[in-house]
Amino acid sequence: MKINKSLLRKSHFLGTKIRNLRKRNNLTIEDLSTRCVRLNPEAAPSVSYLSMIERGKRVPAVEMLEVIAQVFQKELDWFLDGEAEEQDLVLPKQSKGGLNGMPLEPGFLFSGDILQIAIPELLSQTGTSGRQFAQLLIRAHQEHHQNHFPELERAAEEVGLKRLPLSVDELLAIVKQLGLSIHWFDEAPRELIDELGVRSNNIQTSFFVPPQSLHLHRVLQQWPTRLKYELAVHIGHAVLHNKDGVKSSMAVGGAHDDVFADSSSMAPQDILHAWRDFESSFFAGALLCPKQPFRQLLERRGYEIASHLQAEVSASVAMRRMTAVSPYPHWHYFDAYSPGKLKAVYRGNGIPLPWGNMRQVQDPCQHWAVFRMFEVKESGSAAQLSLLDVQGQPRIYCCESTKVKDLAGNDHVLCAGIDLNPALAAQGLDADALAQEMKARCISYGGAATVPQNIQTTLKRVANILNINWVSRSMNKPAQLICARGGSCPRSPSCYQCEVAT
């Protein structure tokens, strides 16, 4: 394939432009090569050839450059104008996830000694268990690190050898290699009442008795994806903590995972138990969905939730792993039980939670996708574009939700989503102005509005760059104005005021 002479003359800044675009969109050279292969396997550059292009050692053929241009939604002429970018776009450094903190003054009041006295009293007064407090700390830790824990990834890859998918038999072989013995038990579901006063079926599914006895509920044999997850969690505990006894039992249902512990007080072991549970769970996800193979699968499938079928894991495991393996860092994930309880939360992009600790506020926003999905009768998933004020400024969020049943028979909704503002800013667009325009349009139409064609074009271009199919699909329905609390509803008239009036 001959190189066009005009292309050779105009290629002075070509490699630098491609490298800047790639880094701006958080892509590795391997990611960019994979994207190109997906679009045109014959013209796509290899990883080594891309590296040489970026370093100015090679000039791509026109066909190859057209594929790269398609990945970044750029015109071919932009690469060939013979000019460097006026200013390399560098996004402002932001916090590593979660909401911004606040300065704590006077500092001496927040010393370790004082906090150790005050925190248990605070938890007691608010009815928060030690386990719930520990989970809040762990979530903050996840969000600060944008769900990246390379040491846990490496430990899982050494055990699983980056195999995708892993079968039940392969996991059982690993269990045997670790010297664990499996014992099956039967136990009827227990109906428990959570802090919202809602009854749900709950089943204790597995527990570990040191030094080597792993006990599994026989119902797991009917749920292979859940069985694989629980085996992977216990493998993680055995590998990371040498099969000691500091590991909670596992349970399924609408109530908290620690409901079988019958403890609402603060105890030192609560933090350690919760941390071991988190480490083992993250390890399990990395074992079942190793980073590079799973990322390549998601790239081929456009981050569709149905990718979990090819990975042979549950939708929950796949969606949580999306937040850890995607090159785009601004994700959130919710696991919700009706009537409005978020059992699992990750919000690395700082999205505010709908309402406090899920118990005290009586005005939940009706329009959150994760809760609207409970009203949907048909199976499958649904995408939604949402506008939400964060620290006084609207942001554009997009998510995909799916309703599933747990093995105790309870309905719950899984939701994975992204903050689109950083993706827009990465393309040199005024994300704040676009979000303000969308918010104003939603307000003028009573809280929900179709996305105008010019904004659709912009968002679909960004969706193609991100390679997330459901971003484009979300624009088939009106964008929704949502809020963190119904009492601060931005709609006119307010949803909360309407409810009070009725």
QUICORLIN-V966170 format. One record per pair of residues at least 24 apart in sequence whose ideal C-beta (glycine too) atoms are under 7 Angstrom apart, sorted by the first residue. I is the first residue (numbers start at 1). J is the second residue. D is the distance in Angstrom with one decimal. If there is no record, write none. Layout:
# QUICORLIN-V966170
I J D
I J D
This chain:
# QUICORLIN-V966170
1 61 4.7
3 59 5.5
3 61 5.7
4 62 5.1
7 59 6.3
7 62 5.9
7 80 6.5
8 59 5.5
10 80 4.1
10 82 4.9
11 59 4.8
12 82 6.0
13 82 6.9
13 83 6.6
13 84 4.8
14 59 7.0
14 79 5.6
15 53 5.3
15 54 4.6
15 55 6.1
15 56 4.5
16 84 6.7
17 79 5.8
17 85 6.8
18 53 6.2
18 54 5.6
18 68 6.3
19 54 4.2
20 85 6.7
20 88 5.5
21 72 5.0
24 89 5.9
24 426 5.2
25 426 6.0
25 465 6.0
26 327 4.3
26 328 6.0
26 329 6.6
27 327 5.3
31 327 5.6
32 71 6.6
34 296 5.9
34 299 5.1
35 71 4.7
35 299 6.5
35 467 6.4
36 67 4.8
36 68 6.4
36 71 6.2
38 299 6.7
38 300 6.1
39 67 5.4
39 70 5.6
39 71 6.8
40 67 4.8
43 67 5.1
72 465 6.1
73 461 4.5
73 464 5.5
73 465 5.6
89 428 5.6
91 422 6.7
91 425 5.8
91 426 6.2
96 144 4.9
96 145 6.4
96 146 5.6
97 143 3.6
97 144 5.9
97 146 5.0
97 348 3.9
97 349 6.8
97 350 6.5
98 140 6.0
98 143 3.6
98 144 6.3
98 347 6.9
98 350 5.5
99 350 5.0
99 352 6.8
120 266 4.1
123 266 5.2
128 357 6.9
129 258 6.9
129 263 6.5
129 264 4.8
130 265 6.5
130 266 3.9
130 267 5.5
130 270 3.2
131 256 7.0
131 258 4.3
131 270 5.1
131 274 5.7
134 270 5.3
134 271 4.6
134 274 3.5
134 275 7.0
135 274 5.6
138 274 6.1
138 275 6.4
138 278 4.9
139 345 6.1
139 346 6.8
142 346 6.0
143 347 6.3
143 348 5.0
146 329 5.0
146 348 5.1
147 323 5.1
147 324 4.6
147 346 6.5
147 348 5.8
148 324 6.7
149 282 5.9
152 279 6.4
152 282 5.1
152 283 5.2
152 286 6.0
153 286 4.9
153 291 5.7
155 239 6.0
155 240 6.5
155 283 6.3
156 283 5.1
156 286 3.6
156 287 4.2
156 290 6.9
157 290 5.6
159 235 6.6
159 239 5.9
159 287 6.2
160 287 4.6
160 290 6.2
162 290 4.3
162 292 6.8
162 293 5.9
164 289 6.7
164 290 5.8
164 293 4.0
164 294 6.0
164 297 7.0
164 311 6.2
165 311 5.5
165 312 3.7
166 228 6.9
166 287 7.0
166 288 5.9
168 224 5.7
168 227 6.1
168 228 5.9
171 228 5.8
171 231 4.4
171 232 6.4
174 235 5.7
175 214 6.8
175 231 6.2
175 235 6.4
178 235 6.6
178 238 4.8
179 212 5.5
180 212 5.3
180 214 4.9
180 238 6.3
181 212 5.6
181 213 5.8
181 214 6.9
182 214 5.2
182 216 6.1
183 213 6.0
183 215 4.9
184 216 5.7
184 218 4.9
185 215 5.6
185 217 6.1
185 218 6.9
186 218 5.3
187 217 6.4
189 408 5.5
192 253 6.9
192 255 4.6
192 259 5.4
194 254 6.0
194 255 4.4
194 341 6.9
195 359 5.1
196 339 6.9
196 341 5.7
196 358 6.9
196 359 6.4
198 254 6.4
198 339 6.6
200 253 5.2
200 254 3.0
200 255 6.1
200 337 6.9
200 410 5.0
201 253 5.7
201 408 4.0
201 409 5.5
201 410 6.0
202 251 5.8
202 252 6.9
202 253 3.0
202 255 5.3
202 259 6.0
202 408 6.0
203 251 6.4
203 252 5.2
203 253 6.3
203 407 6.7
203 408 4.8
204 249 5.7
204 251 4.9
204 260 5.6
205 230 6.0
205 250 5.0
205 251 6.1
205 252 5.4
206 230 4.8
206 234 6.8
206 249 6.7
206 250 4.8
207 249 3.7
208 234 5.8
208 237 6.6
208 247 5.4
210 243 6.0
210 244 6.2
210 245 4.4
211 243 5.8
212 243 6.5
219 407 5.8
223 407 4.8
225 313 5.6
225 314 4.2
226 314 6.4
226 407 5.7
228 288 6.2
228 313 6.7
229 284 5.7
229 288 6.8
229 314 6.5
229 317 5.8
232 284 3.5
232 287 4.7
232 288 5.4
233 280 4.7
233 281 5.9
233 284 4.4
235 287 6.6
236 279 6.8
236 280 4.0
236 283 3.2
236 284 5.4
236 287 6.9
237 276 6.7
237 280 4.5
240 279 5.7
240 280 6.8
240 283 6.4
241 276 6.4
246 272 5.7
246 273 6.5
246 276 5.5
247 276 5.4
247 280 6.8
248 273 5.0
248 277 5.3
252 406 4.9
252 407 5.4
252 408 5.0
253 406 6.7
253 408 4.6
253 410 6.0
254 337 4.4
254 410 5.0
285 317 5.6
285 320 5.8
285 321 4.9
288 313 5.0
288 317 5.9
289 313 6.1
289 317 6.5
289 318 6.6
289 321 4.4
291 325 5.0
294 321 6.0
294 325 5.6
295 325 4.5
298 322 6.6
298 325 7.0
299 467 6.1
302 467 5.9
302 468 6.5
302 469 3.5
303 467 6.8
303 468 4.5
303 469 6.5
304 469 5.7
305 381 5.0
305 400 5.7
305 402 5.5
315 402 5.8
315 404 6.0
315 414 5.6
316 414 5.6
319 414 5.5
319 416 4.2
322 416 5.5
323 348 6.4
323 416 7.0
328 418 6.4
328 423 6.8
328 466 5.7
330 418 5.6
330 419 4.1
330 422 5.1
331 416 6.8
331 417 7.0
331 418 5.5
332 417 5.2
333 415 6.9
333 416 5.2
334 370 4.8
334 415 4.5
335 412 6.2
335 414 5.7
336 370 4.7
336 371 6.3
336 412 6.2
336 413 4.8
337 410 6.6
337 412 4.8
338 374 5.0
338 411 6.5
340 364 4.8
340 371 5.8
349 419 3.8
350 390 6.5
351 388 7.0
351 397 6.7
351 419 6.9
352 390 6.3
352 484 4.1
353 484 6.9
354 484 6.1
355 485 5.7
361 485 6.4
363 485 6.1
363 486 3.1
363 487 5.0
363 496 5.0
364 486 6.0
365 482 5.3
365 483 4.9
365 486 5.5
366 495 5.8
367 480 4.7
367 482 4.8
368 482 5.6
369 399 5.2
369 401 5.0
369 415 6.1
370 401 5.6
370 413 5.3
370 415 4.0
373 401 4.4
373 403 5.3
373 413 4.4
374 403 7.0
374 411 7.0
374 413 6.1
376 403 6.4
383 470 4.1
383 473 4.6
383 474 3.8
384 474 5.7
384 477 6.9
384 480 6.2
385 451 6.7
385 474 4.3
385 475 6.3
385 479 4.2
386 479 6.8
386 480 5.1
386 482 4.9
387 435 6.6
387 438 5.5
387 439 4.8
387 442 5.7
387 479 6.2
387 481 5.1
387 482 6.9
388 482 5.1
388 483 6.9
389 490 6.6
393 432 6.2
394 435 4.2
394 436 6.0
394 439 4.3
395 419 5.9
395 421 5.0
395 435 5.8
396 420 4.3
396 421 6.0
396 435 5.1
396 438 6.3
398 471 4.9
398 474 5.1
400 470 4.3
418 468 6.9
420 462 6.7
423 462 5.0
423 466 5.9
424 462 6.0
427 462 6.3
429 458 6.7
438 479 6.1
439 481 6.7
442 479 6.0
442 481 4.1
443 481 6.6
443 490 6.6
443 491 6.9
443 492 6.2
446 491 6.8
447 481 4.7
447 491 3.9
448 478 4.1
448 479 6.7
448 480 5.2
448 481 6.8
449 478 5.5
449 479 6.0
450 478 5.3
451 475 4.8
451 479 5.6
